[in-house]
Amino acid sequence: MNFFVKNRILCTRLISIMILLLVLFTSHSWNENSFWDMSIQWIGYGLIVIATLGRIWCFVYISGYKDDQLIMLGPYSLVRNPLYFFSFTGALGLGLASENLLALILIMMLFCILYPAVVDEEESKLQERYGQLFDDYQQKTPRWIPSLKNFQEPEEYLVKPRIFFKAMLESMWFMWFYMILQIIEQLHHLDVIPVIFNIP
């Protein structure tokens, strides 16, 4: 678990590649033209859009400030870990958009089992660094589920464009991954990529 905390980005990318390989050579057993198929596609896409915009919103506030101060405005006034919240939302969206039950289960396991340890580690460091300020923030702001109770959005906020632009591009990977899933699905239909087995 400590290894994952220290190398979470690398581990997440490796697991993402494994899930992509799973989606590449498997498919689902239900009808492509069914209401169910259309519904999970659109719900998945909607969650991916929310996740992408949400992560960009977070980076507006933390780009260039993350290591200098405790950010408590915007999405950080809704929930203490908005980046992880929106990442979970996007991962759930990708799991649904993949139309692959096993991929969805693996994605949810990745977040629900491993990422709480990452948050524990990060919040422990914030508590050591900011002390009572973080304690007060922790008491009024939920850890996982956003709440509008203490929402604060300033009229103006200084954004550091170079750092923000790089972070914004990073936020787009949910959309790129969704497009890859759509390409894979079309290649399955054209029999370019073989489906080794169907997952119920």
ABEGO torsion letter per residue (X at the ends): XAAAAAAAAAAAAAAAAAAAAAAAABBBABBAABAAAAAAAAAAAAAAAAAAAAAAAAAAAABGAAAABBBABEAAAABABAAAAAAAAAAAAAAAAAGBAAAAAAAAAAAAAAAAAAAAAAAAAAAAAAEAAAAAAAAABBAABBBAAABBBBABBBBBAAAAAAAAAAAAAAAAAAAAAAAAAAAAAAGABBBABBBX
